[in-house]
């Protein structure tokens, strides 16, 4: 999972604040009374159904270590396997199709909302070799854990806020920030998280590090910015498709 239930709902709730009126109406036609925040977890819940196992690779992308922006762009363009990058582009194209059946619209929109959240969790855009941080073993407040789980859910859960409370606490950005974050092509969203994952990997090179309050204090602003970027960029994408 990425961001866990809370993180995905935070991203979805932030996005709902920046939709155009037309996009909001079109999304409501698809999701009905299901909010963007609540639809954001469907792609993780469905993992329990063996008929949807093929979606597992849609949640992340792995690339080589040490890539610069141009190399990352090339690697993504060459990617033909099922990954967060290829499937996100597929979903964008499909949702722009006015003739798409309603059942596909619901599924594809839920998946798009989820994947945009996923790629802003840095360990979902990660260098190959440690399964997106799952093999980086740590101790979190005396509990055995790993880097992926820490960034998926444990840092967020430590704040002890509901997703609506969390959204209200961090949903502050300038018009310039929103413009900068939104105007980047989707491939740059991936590179943004990739660079951050490299930094986080370097910090956790020592085996079995014991992490607690200091790690939270040092990384909370980064965590919150990733959630905020995810929500604002998701809104821009939904406005492009439906607005």
FIDRENMAR-304037 format. One record per residue (C-alpha): residue in three letters; y, x, z. Coordinates in steps of 0.001 Angstrom, whole numbers, plus 500000, padded with zeros to 6 digits. Example, Ala and Ser with C-alpha at 12.3 -4.5 7.8 and 13.67 -1.06 7.14 Angstrom:
<atoms>
atom residu=ALA	north=495500	east=512300	up=507800
atom residu=SER	north=498940	east=513670	up=507140
</atoms>
This chain:
<atoms>
atom residu=UNK	north=500000	east=500000	up=500000
atom residu=UNK	north=503620	east=501034	up=499564
atom residu=UNK	north=506325	east=500195	up=502058
atom residu=UNK	north=503866	east=497827	up=503735
atom residu=UNK	north=504767	east=494163	up=503986
atom residu=UNK	north=508109	east=494753	up=505675
atom residu=UNK	north=509361	east=497355	up=503220
atom residu=UNK	north=508556	east=495304	up=500150
atom residu=UNK	north=510193	east=492239	up=501650
atom residu=UNK	north=513307	east=494254	up=502483
atom residu=UNK	north=513558	east=495443	up=498869
atom residu=UNK	north=513065	east=491891	up=497617
atom residu=UNK	north=515593	east=490418	up=500030
atom residu=UNK	north=518215	east=492995	up=499068
atom residu=UNK	north=517635	east=492260	up=495372
atom residu=UNK	north=518164	east=488530	up=495906
atom residu=UNK	north=521747	east=489267	up=497029
atom residu=UNK	north=522713	east=490841	up=493703
atom residu=UNK	north=521284	east=488429	up=491122
atom residu=UNK	north=523420	east=486670	up=488569
atom residu=UNK	north=523412	east=482871	up=488762
atom residu=UNK	north=521433	east=482645	up=485534
atom residu=UNK	north=518820	east=485173	up=486664
atom residu=UNK	north=518474	east=483345	up=489964
atom residu=UNK	north=517868	east=480036	up=488146
atom residu=UNK	north=515324	east=481548	up=485739
atom residu=UNK	north=513421	east=483252	up=488546
atom residu=UNK	north=513317	east=479998	up=490499
atom residu=UNK	north=511769	east=478288	up=487454
atom residu=UNK	north=508953	east=480845	up=487641
atom residu=UNK	north=508456	east=481297	up=491391
atom residu=UNK	north=509541	east=477857	up=492595
atom residu=UNK	north=510238	east=477940	up=496325
atom residu=UNK	north=508617	east=481370	up=496722
atom residu=UNK	north=511395	east=483876	up=497395
atom residu=UNK	north=511516	east=487318	up=495836
atom residu=UNK	north=510918	east=488776	up=499296
atom residu=UNK	north=507770	east=486736	up=499875
atom residu=UNK	north=506430	east=487284	up=496355
atom residu=UNK	north=506735	east=491049	up=496763
atom residu=UNK	north=503439	east=491422	up=498693
atom residu=UNK	north=501178	east=489536	up=496282
atom residu=UNK	north=500102	east=492711	up=494483
atom residu=UNK	north=498783	east=494175	up=497743
atom residu=UNK	north=497183	east=490954	up=498971
atom residu=UNK	north=495283	east=490562	up=495690
atom residu=UNK	north=493559	east=493916	up=496204
atom residu=UNK	north=490919	east=492076	up=498210
atom residu=UNK	north=489838	east=490251	up=495026
atom residu=UNK	north=487482	east=492364	up=492904
atom residu=UNK	north=488738	east=490625	up=489753
atom residu=UNK	north=492043	east=492441	up=490198
atom residu=UNK	north=490765	east=495959	up=490920
atom residu=UNK	north=492157	east=497059	up=487569
atom residu=UNK	north=495638	east=496738	up=489100
atom residu=UNK	north=495059	east=499540	up=491631
atom residu=UNK	north=496498	east=502237	up=489355
atom residu=UNK	north=499632	east=500182	up=488706
atom residu=UNK	north=501081	east=501088	up=492113
atom residu=UNK	north=501755	east=504803	up=491623
atom residu=UNK	north=502076	east=507701	up=489203
atom residu=UNK	north=500914	east=511291	up=489724
atom residu=UNK	north=502395	east=514204	up=487802
atom residu=UNK	north=502330	east=518004	up=487999
atom residu=UNK	north=504235	east=519960	up=490609
atom residu=UNK	north=507624	east=521570	up=490049
atom residu=UNK	north=508932	east=519480	up=487147
atom residu=UNK	north=512614	east=519266	up=486281
atom residu=UNK	north=514176	east=516064	up=484955
atom residu=UNK	north=513475	east=516837	up=481287
atom residu=UNK	north=509875	east=517811	up=482007
atom residu=UNK	north=509387	east=514680	up=484088
atom residu=UNK	north=510768	east=512536	up=481266
atom residu=UNK	north=508365	east=514160	up=478805
atom residu=UNK	north=505396	east=513737	up=481155
atom residu=UNK	north=506178	east=510045	up=481600
atom residu=UNK	north=506613	east=509500	up=477865
atom residu=UNK	north=503211	east=511091	up=477223
atom residu=UNK	north=501563	east=508971	up=479908
atom residu=UNK	north=499208	east=506497	up=478256
atom residu=UNK	north=497025	east=505681	up=481273
atom residu=UNK	north=497598	east=502740	up=483585
atom residu=UNK	north=500271	east=503861	up=486045
atom residu=UNK	north=503392	east=502511	up=487703
atom residu=UNK	north=505472	east=503839	up=484801
atom residu=UNK	north=503460	east=502494	up=481878
atom residu=UNK	north=502760	east=499162	up=483558
atom residu=UNK	north=506367	east=498638	up=484614
atom residu=UNK	north=507495	east=499072	up=481010
atom residu=UNK	north=504744	east=496673	up=479942
atom residu=UNK	north=505883	east=494051	up=482459
atom residu=UNK	north=509531	east=494332	up=481421
atom residu=UNK	north=508617	east=493755	up=477780
atom residu=UNK	north=506313	east=490842	up=478594
atom residu=UNK	north=508811	east=489050	up=480808
atom residu=UNK	north=511417	east=489204	up=478031
atom residu=UNK	north=509030	east=487196	up=475838
atom residu=UNK	north=510245	east=483588	up=475893
atom residu=UNK	north=506819	east=482350	up=474790
atom residu=UNK	north=504936	east=483906	up=477704
atom residu=UNK	north=502704	east=481319	up=479454
atom residu=UNK	north=503897	east=480201	up=482892
atom residu=UNK	north=500829	east=481575	up=484666
atom residu=UNK	north=501475	east=485026	up=483169
atom residu=UNK	north=505163	east=484809	up=484061
atom residu=UNK	north=504295	east=484241	up=487724
atom residu=UNK	north=501798	east=487082	up=487894
atom residu=UNK	north=503897	east=489552	up=485906
atom residu=UNK	north=507074	east=488830	up=487865
atom residu=UNK	north=505268	east=489317	up=491173
atom residu=UNK	north=503870	east=492601	up=489902
atom residu=UNK	north=507230	east=493826	up=488624
atom residu=UNK	north=508919	east=493061	up=491946
atom residu=UNK	north=506195	east=494954	up=493767
atom residu=UNK	north=506073	east=498004	up=491498
atom residu=UNK	north=509824	east=498572	up=491674
atom residu=UNK	north=509429	east=498657	up=495441
atom residu=UNK	north=506444	east=500992	up=495167
atom residu=UNK	north=508201	east=503653	up=493131
atom residu=UNK	north=510981	east=503976	up=495717
atom residu=UNK	north=508426	east=505032	up=498321
atom residu=UNK	north=508466	east=508760	up=497545
atom residu=UNK	north=504751	east=509376	up=497961
atom residu=UNK	north=504045	east=506878	up=495162
atom residu=UNK	north=505672	east=509268	up=492681
atom residu=UNK	north=503998	east=512413	up=493800
atom residu=UNK	north=502555	east=515693	up=492567
atom residu=UNK	north=498812	east=515664	up=492056
atom residu=UNK	north=496542	east=517160	up=494656
atom residu=UNK	north=496856	east=515252	up=497926
atom residu=UNK	north=496423	east=511618	up=496857
atom residu=UNK	north=500069	east=510730	up=497371
atom residu=UNK	north=500220	east=512194	up=500866
atom residu=UNK	north=497041	east=510502	up=502077
atom residu=UNK	north=495444	east=513926	up=502581
atom residu=UNK	north=498394	east=515251	up=504612
atom residu=UNK	north=497158	east=514572	up=508130
atom residu=UNK	north=499724	east=514133	up=510895
atom residu=UNK	north=499973	east=512713	up=514392
atom residu=UNK	north=502537	east=509932	up=514765
atom residu=UNK	north=503380	east=509226	up=518409
atom residu=UNK	north=499945	east=510591	up=519404
atom residu=UNK	north=498142	east=508432	up=516813
atom residu=UNK	north=496233	east=510017	up=513918
atom residu=UNK	north=497915	east=509162	up=510638
atom residu=UNK	north=498926	east=510647	up=507299
atom residu=UNK	north=502147	east=511180	up=505355
atom residu=UNK	north=501563	east=508254	up=503021
atom residu=UNK	north=501002	east=505750	up=505802
atom residu=UNK	north=503983	east=507147	up=507693
atom residu=UNK	north=506331	east=506401	up=504807
atom residu=UNK	north=504592	east=503185	up=503797
atom residu=UNK	north=504968	east=501417	up=507078
atom residu=UNK	north=505180	east=503407	up=510313
atom residu=UNK	north=508782	east=504602	up=509951
atom residu=UNK	north=509909	east=501072	up=509076
atom residu=UNK	north=507906	east=499423	up=511838
atom residu=UNK	north=509398	east=501818	up=514392
atom residu=UNK	north=512800	east=500175	up=513861
atom residu=UNK	north=511385	east=496887	up=515242
atom residu=UNK	north=513345	east=494607	up=512928
atom residu=UNK	north=512271	east=491654	up=510810
atom residu=UNK	north=512804	east=492046	up=507072
atom residu=UNK	north=515901	east=489825	up=507198
atom residu=UNK	north=517345	east=491754	up=510155
atom residu=UNK	north=516591	east=495053	up=508431
atom residu=UNK	north=518279	east=493873	up=505229
atom residu=UNK	north=521423	east=492901	up=507104
atom residu=UNK	north=521426	east=496258	up=508893
atom residu=UNK	north=521322	east=498403	up=505726
atom residu=UNK	north=522727	east=496287	up=502903
atom residu=UNK	north=525978	east=498199	up=502563
atom residu=UNK	north=526902	east=499985	up=499342
atom residu=UNK	north=530005	east=500583	up=497280
atom residu=UNK	north=530474	east=499273	up=493765
atom residu=UNK	north=530320	east=502873	up=492531
atom residu=UNK	north=527013	east=503513	up=494299
atom residu=UNK	north=525497	east=500360	up=492828
atom residu=UNK	north=526725	east=501282	up=489369
atom residu=UNK	north=525343	east=504826	up=489632
atom residu=UNK	north=521958	east=503659	up=490907
atom residu=UNK	north=521613	east=500857	up=488369
atom residu=UNK	north=522772	east=502621	up=485222
atom residu=UNK	north=520085	east=505306	up=485473
atom residu=UNK	north=517172	east=504702	up=483086
atom residu=UNK	north=513924	east=503683	up=484751
atom residu=UNK	north=512451	east=507163	up=484191
atom residu=UNK	north=515201	east=508571	up=486418
atom residu=UNK	north=514175	east=506204	up=489205
atom residu=UNK	north=510808	east=507918	up=489127
atom residu=UNK	north=512354	east=511399	up=489088
atom residu=UNK	north=514575	east=510452	up=492023
atom residu=UNK	north=511513	east=509657	up=494136
atom residu=UNK	north=509591	east=512641	up=492760
atom residu=UNK	north=512256	east=515108	up=493933
atom residu=UNK	north=512290	east=513503	up=497345
atom residu=UNK	north=508501	east=513662	up=497588
atom residu=UNK	north=508646	east=517401	up=496896
atom residu=UNK	north=511043	east=517878	up=499813
atom residu=UNK	north=508847	east=515801	up=502115
atom residu=UNK	north=505753	east=517741	up=501058
atom residu=UNK	north=507457	east=521033	up=501924
atom residu=UNK	north=508365	east=519740	up=505389
atom residu=UNK	north=504760	east=518816	up=506106
atom residu=UNK	north=503009	east=521989	up=504945
atom residu=UNK	north=501856	east=522906	up=508441
atom residu=UNK	north=498522	east=521256	up=509289
atom residu=UNK	north=498328	east=518336	up=511721
atom residu=UNK	north=501991	east=518197	up=512655
atom residu=UNK	north=502922	east=516082	up=515646
atom residu=UNK	north=505785	east=513778	up=514659
atom residu=UNK	north=507786	east=511241	up=516628
atom residu=UNK	north=511441	east=510513	up=517434
atom residu=UNK	north=512904	east=513645	up=515821
atom residu=UNK	north=511266	east=512934	up=512485
atom residu=UNK	north=512532	east=509361	up=512592
atom residu=UNK	north=516063	east=510540	up=513438
atom residu=UNK	north=516053	east=513110	up=510627
atom residu=UNK	north=514695	east=510800	up=507924
atom residu=UNK	north=515978	east=507312	up=508747
atom residu=UNK	north=519000	east=507532	up=506445
atom residu=UNK	north=516771	east=508630	up=503568
atom residu=UNK	north=514319	east=505828	up=504272
atom residu=UNK	north=517090	east=503234	up=504340
atom residu=UNK	north=518689	east=504552	up=501152
atom residu=UNK	north=515375	east=504330	up=499305
atom residu=UNK	north=514945	east=500724	up=500399
atom residu=UNK	north=518513	east=499938	up=499383
atom residu=UNK	north=518174	east=501659	up=496010
atom residu=UNK	north=514960	east=499788	up=495370
atom residu=UNK	north=516570	east=496418	up=496031
atom residu=UNK	north=519721	east=497077	up=494036
atom residu=UNK	north=517803	east=498486	up=491067
atom residu=UNK	north=515347	east=495594	up=491173
atom residu=UNK	north=518279	east=493191	up=490957
atom residu=UNK	north=519660	east=495055	up=487952
atom residu=UNK	north=516291	east=494866	up=486207
atom residu=UNK	north=515891	east=491152	up=486936
atom residu=UNK	north=519440	east=490506	up=485702
atom residu=UNK	north=518650	east=492396	up=482497
atom residu=UNK	north=515476	east=490366	up=481900
atom residu=UNK	north=516672	east=486922	up=482987
atom residu=UNK	north=520475	east=487123	up=483164
</atoms>
